[in-house]
Amino acid sequence: MRFNTPGAGSGIGRHAALLFAQEGASVVVADRNLAAACRTVEAMHELDGQGVAVGGDVSVADDVAAMVAKAEKVYGGLHIIFNNAGIMDSGDDNVINTPDDVIDRTLAINVKGVIYGCRYGIPAIVRSGGGSVINTASFVAFMGAATPQIAYTASKGAVLALTRELAVIHAREGVRVNSLCPGPLRTELLMKFLDTEEKKQRRLVHIPMGRFGEASEMAKAALFLASSDSSYMTGASLLVDGGITSAYVTPE
Ligand code: NAD
């Protein structure tokens, strides 16, 4: 099994790379932070896993083509791509205040990055005889928040919609395409944004389980979507969110 994961230098991607390697996958760890990708690969090697690091920006088509080419060159094919790289820009706000450069940057990485991953990853998966694509969306694709991040929310809605369409188009080529929709997580991406206790509590009150999720919990969900355990799932949105999208009133 050959696995390519852009955004694997930290958070969900790092945990997924380590878990997939433990399950026997050969992993291409891609990240724009090459040093972080190398650290993930070192940790994989300590677990006797197979992996190589590649630097690159998912919003640049040629970089993504090179990430996929690396998997085919080093491991002879590609079966799984986890399009997981994403940003939440500190300048992201409501629709009135969010500057154009924040909107452009967020859509370039969170949406075009996924499109490029699919543009180059899906043909490679078909060449390898089929497999699974997992695109990371978010619970914010399902519900609105009065703590706005309009560019981020728009980007994740786009990931959900394009994932469904890709699933339909490629279903008969042996390629499954699903989105993983995490709830709020205790990773660098969100914790940098929620930099005071008050901001954290403003969110925690809405989560029935009363805690942020862990990157390792998302990695397990990604593994499920990658494996034959989910063989009849395509076009699905797997919410792993501590119950937040099901809640009206949460427990005291
Ligand atoms: P993280 O910040 O810990 O890790 C993201 C990784 O992506 C980093 O290693 C970063 O260097 C890399 N990256 C960022 N931009 C890149 C680019 N242009 N090209 C290549 N690599 C790039 O974040 P995380 O919490 O693990 O988030 C992973 C995914 O999960 C993102 O798509 C995010 O939107 C989504 N998500 C996160 C949460 C949360 O609460 N953390 C909730 C829902 C969805």
Residues whose N, C-alpha, C, O or C-beta is under 5 A from the ligand:
A	BS01	NAD	G7 A8 G9 S10 G11 I12 G13 D31 R32 N33 G56 D57 V58 S59 N84 A85 G86 I87 I109 T136 A137 S138 F139 P182 G183 P184 L185 T187 E188 L189 L190
